[in-house]
Amino acid sequence: MMPVIHLEEVSKRYGDVIALSRFHMAAHENSITGFVGPNGAGKSTSLRIITGLSQPDSGTATVFGENPYDNMSVKRRLGFVSEHDDLYSWATVRSSVKQLARINRPWPSNIDSAVDRAIEDVAMTKFSKRKIAHLSKGMKQRTKIAAALVHRPDLLVLDEPLSGLDPLGRRHIMDMLRTLNKDNGVTILISSHILEELEQIADRITLIHRGQTVAEGDPEGIRNLLYQFPHEVMFQSKPEDVKALASGLVELQEIVRSLSFSQMENGLTECRVVTPKPEQFCDELVRIAVERHAPVLHLDTLSESIEKLFEYLIS
């Protein structure tokens, strides 16, 4: 069966800037697909091609088996939620949804009932008369999603819908998207620069960096791939305890790639460990600390930038 979204060997330039280079990805019917990459990776260009706002310079892009560029038959089946805040603060939720639905076209002939149904789909009915200025960021996102649902699309494309939300707001949006996918059969593509957000909801994830496909697969497969990335973990203990811990850690050759030590001003010794399996390493560190009566006084993972992570995967 042909994927709902299929990009194959797609390239796109803006002058001297290469936005996409032989990029490929797919999103299948009734699935939730995550689209992850750092800022400037090519996500926005890809979404513009998928939503029919731009054409690739080379390669093929199809949505529902058709070229999406300026294609009304594709647009009738597609809803798009921009990352930009395009709501007027003085308008109500209902008037905003209706206004955006009219701008986005096509709209159904019974637009009033369609607007009410879309607002109900995103659990905003009791807030339909509330002004945008009085909404939380999560509720604003729900309002934008409702506008994209008015014409009952088969495909919903969302650009950074979880950006800037607190944990509760993210959970509400993810729960709502799961319901749309499961109960309404809407195929969903979600763009984000944070992998952990999409692991909780996506059936499949595509990683993009510098306009190229880095990896595609289910969340577990992507996570296993990322575990190969050399993470750095730091812990601090008393000097004699660090020696006891280190003597046990050097035996874990499959987990520990390197150890380095430094003396801290507070009298403690800091140990930095490079490991491809940070979770397993932490479990082993706790085990060794208990067995050797060498308490760990401070433990932290030293975060790597997503750019470094993607550079590692490309190499």
URNOR-V563283 format. One record per helix or strand. SS is the DSSP state (a for helix, b for strand). FROM is the first residue (numbers start at 1). TO is the last residue. If there is no record, write none. Layout:
BEGIN
ss:SS from:FROM to:TO
ss:SS from:FROM to:TO
END
This chain:
BEGIN
ss:b from:5 to:14
ss:b from:17 to:27
ss:b from:32 to:36
ss:a from:43 to:50
ss:b from:58 to:63
ss:b from:66 to:66
ss:a from:72 to:75
ss:b from:78 to:81
ss:b from:92 to:92
ss:a from:93 to:104
ss:a from:111 to:121
ss:a from:125 to:127
ss:b from:131 to:131
ss:a from:132 to:134
ss:a from:137 to:149
ss:b from:155 to:159
ss:a from:167 to:184
ss:b from:187 to:192
ss:a from:195 to:199
ss:b from:204 to:209
ss:b from:212 to:217
ss:a from:219 to:226
ss:b from:231 to:237
ss:a from:239 to:249
ss:b from:258 to:263
ss:b from:269 to:275
ss:a from:278 to:291
ss:b from:298 to:302
ss:a from:306 to:314
END
